[in-house]
Amino acid sequence: MGIKTEEFLKGDVYIDFPYEEVMFHFVKDSGKIFRKFYGDPLEDEVPHTSKLFAEAQIAGDLITAEQYLRGKEKRSL
């Protein structure tokens, strides 16, 4: 668990943070960060100061681009 800093130096990084049902995509070339919640096919850009992104870096899981694009279904309550 957790994403090592070296991963961000290698290229684009995709993170799954199941605790909050959200995924992130860090684009190395632009430095932009995108987020999409489970059950939502759309993503939006978030600032580098996002606390949720910081938590995902610490406790999230590295995933592939394909997994990010496919997304995940929102859990039922």
Backbone as CSV, one residue per row, in Angstrom:
resi,resn,N_x,N_y,N_z,CA_x,CA_y,CA_z,C_x,C_y,C_z
1,MET,0.824,-1.170,0.000,0.000,0.000,0.000,0.873,1.240,0.000
2,GLY,0.310,2.282,-0.546,1.058,3.517,-0.655,1.862,3.554,-1.938
3,ILE,2.040,4.743,-2.466,2.728,4.921,-3.738,4.073,5.585,-3.471
4,LYS,5.126,4.946,-3.926,6.471,5.482,-3.726,6.716,6.659,-4.661
5,THR,7.511,7.607,-4.208,7.833,8.806,-4.976,8.435,8.467,-6.333
6,GLU,9.208,7.400,-6.412,9.856,7.012,-7.674,8.839,6.779,-8.790
7,GLU,7.654,6.308,-8.432,6.623,6.036,-9.429,6.248,7.304,-10.188
8,PHE,6.223,8.440,-9.508,5.851,9.704,-10.134,6.948,10.214,-11.059
9,LEU,8.180,9.754,-10.859,9.291,10.143,-11.720,9.346,9.300,-12.985
10,LYS,8.793,8.100,-12.928,8.825,7.178,-14.073,7.865,7.581,-15.186
11,GLY,6.687,8.069,-14.820,5.667,8.388,-15.827,4.320,8.590,-15.170
12,ASP,3.266,8.449,-15.972,1.915,8.616,-15.440,1.659,7.599,-14.331
13,VAL,0.897,8.022,-13.329,0.597,7.169,-12.180,-0.921,7.087,-12.013
14,TYR,-1.397,5.878,-11.791,-2.823,5.627,-11.570,-2.987,5.010,-10.193
15,ILE,-3.877,5.589,-9.393,-4.051,5.165,-8.006,-5.514,4.834,-7.739
16,ASP,-5.735,3.714,-7.079,-7.063,3.352,-6.600,-7.061,3.556,-5.091
17,PHE,-8.082,4.253,-4.600,-8.219,4.502,-3.165,-9.604,4.007,-2.750
18,PRO,-9.729,2.680,-2.555,-11.043,2.095,-2.296,-11.733,2.600,-1.034
19,TYR,-10.976,3.030,-0.050,-11.570,3.515,1.195,-12.552,4.659,0.933
20,GLU,-12.208,5.522,-0.036,-13.059,6.669,-0.383,-13.749,6.479,-1.736
21,GLU,-13.608,5.284,-2.328,-14.217,4.965,-3.628,-13.858,5.997,-4.697
22,VAL,-12.552,6.216,-4.856,-12.059,7.194,-5.817,-10.755,6.698,-6.443
23,MET,-10.510,7.130,-7.678,-9.268,6.824,-8.376,-8.630,8.135,-8.829
24,PHE,-7.310,8.121,-8.941,-6.577,9.307,-9.388,-5.656,8.954,-10.543
25,HIS,-5.394,9.950,-11.385,-4.453,9.816,-12.496,-3.533,11.030,-12.458
26,PHE,-2.254,10.798,-12.228,-1.242,11.850,-12.274,-0.584,11.793,-13.641
27,VAL,-0.604,12.922,-14.370,-0.010,12.998,-15.708,1.377,13.628,-15.573
28,LYS,2.402,12.838,-15.811,3.765,13.315,-15.579,4.122,14.514,-16.451
29,ASP,3.782,14.470,-17.742,4.175,15.546,-18.658,3.631,16.914,-18.257
30,SER,2.410,16.969,-17.768,1.790,18.253,-17.422,1.789,18.519,-15.919
31,GLY,1.962,17.464,-15.127,1.896,17.604,-13.681,0.467,17.697,-13.156
32,LYS,-0.514,17.490,-14.032,-1.913,17.595,-13.622,-2.380,16.317,-12.930
33,ILE,-3.375,16.479,-12.064,-3.955,15.358,-11.339,-5.447,15.322,-11.646
34,PHE,-5.914,14.143,-12.015,-7.338,13.958,-12.306,-7.915,12.926,-11.344
35,ARG,-9.213,13.064,-11.087,-9.889,12.193,-10.130,-11.207,11.739,-10.747
36,LYS,-11.571,10.479,-10.446,-12.928,10.039,-10.766,-13.396,9.089,-9.679
37,PHE,-14.646,9.297,-9.294,-15.232,8.495,-8.236,-15.824,7.216,-8.813
38,TYR,-15.899,6.193,-8.007,-16.514,4.939,-8.423,-17.923,5.228,-8.939
39,GLY,-18.286,4.563,-10.013,-19.617,4.721,-10.580,-19.769,5.940,-11.468
40,ASP,-18.735,6.751,-11.604,-18.789,7.957,-12.435,-17.749,7.841,-13.542
41,PRO,-18.176,7.836,-14.807,-17.210,7.688,-15.900,-16.401,8.955,-16.173
42,LEU,-16.843,10.088,-15.634,-16.162,11.355,-15.885,-15.113,11.641,-14.818
43,GLU,-14.061,12.328,-15.246,-13.022,12.726,-14.306,-12.949,14.242,-14.264
44,ASP,-12.385,14.757,-13.192,-12.177,16.193,-13.086,-10.780,16.442,-12.533
45,GLU,-10.248,17.612,-12.851,-8.911,17.965,-12.387,-8.979,18.441,-10.941
46,VAL,-7.981,18.066,-10.163,-7.896,18.502,-8.772,-6.549,19.188,-8.546
47,PRO,-6.488,20.099,-7.577,-5.220,20.783,-7.300,-4.238,19.867,-6.567
48,HIS,-2.981,20.225,-6.636,-1.938,19.458,-5.931,-2.119,19.508,-4.425
49,THR,-2.902,20.430,-3.944,-3.142,20.575,-2.508,-4.296,19.692,-2.020
50,SER,-4.847,18.868,-2.899,-5.975,18.010,-2.532,-5.586,17.052,-1.400
51,LYS,-6.294,17.141,-0.289,-6.034,16.252,0.844,-6.398,14.808,0.496
52,LEU,-7.430,14.641,-0.315,-7.842,13.295,-0.717,-6.755,12.631,-1.567
53,PHE,-6.123,13.402,-2.458,-5.018,12.869,-3.256,-3.838,12.497,-2.357
54,ALA,-3.548,13.329,-1.375,-2.457,13.033,-0.438,-2.735,11.742,0.323
55,GLU,-3.969,11.553,0.752,-4.337,10.314,1.445,-4.208,9.108,0.517
56,ALA,-4.605,9.282,-0.738,-4.510,8.189,-1.707,-3.052,7.796,-1.950
57,GLN,-2.149,8.768,-1.953,-0.729,8.463,-2.124,-0.201,7.618,-0.970
58,ILE,-0.721,7.863,0.217,-0.251,7.162,1.413,-0.881,5.774,1.548
59,ALA,-2.181,5.676,1.275,-2.900,4.430,1.554,-3.515,3.763,0.324
60,GLY,-3.314,4.344,-0.863,-3.910,3.789,-2.075,-3.053,2.698,-2.706
61,ASP,-3.591,2.147,-3.787,-2.921,1.072,-4.525,-2.609,1.529,-5.946
62,LEU,-1.426,1.179,-6.418,-1.040,1.456,-7.794,-1.850,0.551,-8.714
63,ILE,-2.458,1.131,-9.756,-3.232,0.349,-10.728,-2.763,0.704,-12.134
64,THR,-3.290,0.006,-13.128,-2.915,0.255,-14.513,-3.838,1.311,-15.133
65,ALA,-3.409,1.830,-16.271,-4.233,2.787,-17.012,-5.561,2.147,-17.401
66,GLU,-5.516,0.879,-17.786,-6.731,0.171,-18.191,-7.724,0.064,-17.029
67,GLN,-7.207,-0.232,-15.843,-8.082,-0.321,-14.671,-8.715,1.037,-14.365
68,TYR,-7.935,2.086,-14.510,-8.456,3.429,-14.262,-9.550,3.764,-15.278
69,LEU,-9.273,3.499,-16.547,-10.248,3.811,-17.592,-11.533,3.004,-17.427
70,ARG,-11.398,1.764,-17.022,-12.564,0.898,-16.813,-13.391,1.382,-15.622
71,GLY,-12.717,1.892,-14.598,-13.397,2.382,-13.403,-13.937,1.249,-12.558
72,LYS,-14.662,1.602,-11.536,-15.271,0.624,-10.630,-16.688,1.067,-10.318
73,GLU,-17.503,0.083,-9.998,-18.884,0.371,-9.623,-18.918,0.875,-8.182
74,LYS,-19.809,1.813,-7.948,-20.011,2.316,-6.577,-20.647,1.221,-5.740
75,ARG,-20.152,1.060,-4.533,-20.714,0.058,-3.626,-22.097,0.459,-3.177
76,SER,-22.927,-0.528,-2.975,-24.271,-0.271,-2.461,-24.203,0.001,-0.967
77,LEU,-25.083,0.845,-0.517,-25.123,1.156,0.921,-26.001,0.189,1.654
